[in-house]
Amino acid sequence: MPKVTDTITQPQPPDRRVECERALEEDFQIFTSLAEGAGWTWQEIALALMELTEDYVVAMRMAAKMAETNPVPFPGNKTMH
């Protein structure tokens, strides 16, 4: 699997990134606690999350690239006159 080595190409204001982290934090803590409760170590959880994150980034980049090259056609006027 290819590793994501470059940075995210869409610049965002730093406060927006922090706001997103805060919004996800509580659910993230619950999620990791559930994984620990199931017997996974923090190292296993962290590595799995990093792999899943890389997969997500690759998929989103691919989707964005496809959207750029294959834009959805604008529907024309379907009236008969």
C-alpha positions, 0 to 999 in steps of 0.5 A: 500500500502506498504511504502518504508522504506529502502534506494535505494540499488544501490549506485550511486556517489553523483554527479550523483544524483545531476546531475539527480536532475538538469536535472529534476528541470526545468520540475518539476517546470513546472509540479508543477506550472501546478498543482497549476494552476489547484487548487491543494495546494502545500501540496496536490501536495507534497503528491501525488508526494511522493505516485507516487514516492513510487509506482515507486520505488516499481515497479522498484524494482519488475521489477529488482527482476523479471529480476534477477530471470527470465533472458532473454534467449540468443537466440541460433544459428538458422542456419540449419547446 
